[in-house]
């Protein structure tokens, strides 16, 4: 891909300041991520779609998401400017050094996000999980929101891409019919990052520097905790739940239904990646003992 043809468009978002150095960091799910430097030595990140999707624009979605989050928190990259094709954000320093135990600044930042609440579950617009559009139609009921905006759409998409077989289909259809027996019916609607896995949590020299790539919505905070524990990065240690529980109380039977939330993320990975996550989906369903 020729990055040069996009540089002019990015400079237009910076009042035509000249980019003196740039580096393509990655192309992931049709989105290019470029790190660049201006003559004043300031560094930024630019994102743009290789091919625009007429049904869902992840650039616009992330820009609107960051506008919302920038008004609340200091640990997301600041949105510098954007249009429907490009966005420019602050560059957050980071490296590959991750702490080997729960980092207190990271934990407190997660708690700070989850402490923002709402009367309804959902969000004002669709957000994203990787390349997937997350529907956020508002619901008073968490059970209805999780079923209709998360589990059913992602299962249909994942099953269309990879036939997951009789065992998974039967178990998940059982969950659909009995979802009210698996998850709390009326938790608080808490703000979530929405895609809180290791790659979106930044550290430099073992110090927390911020979060990237949000896909926010108001949901059950324990869904996000389940996702963190499923990926099990080094900085989620054995007493992470105890530490989190000191700030926000988890349901006493949380571990019993934790797999039902991890199921959504496993299905997302089936839809985004490949069949290797089908076995992970089976393991999660076996944990539920249904």
Secondary structure, DSSP 4 states (H G I P E B T S, - for coil): --THHHHHHHHHTTTTPPEEEEEEEEEETTEEEEEEEETTS-EEEEEEESS--SS--HHHHHHHHHHHHHTT-SSBPPEEEE-SSEEEEEPPP--S---SS--HHHHHHHHHHHT-EESSBB-SS-EEETTEEE----BS-HHHHIIIIIIHHHHHHHHHHS--HHHHHHHHHHHHHTGGGTS-SS--EEEE-S--SGGGEEEETTEEEEE-S---EEE-HHHHHHHHHHHT-TTS-TTHHHHHHTTSPPPTTHHHHHHHHHHHHHHHHHHHS-THHHHHHHHHHHHTT-
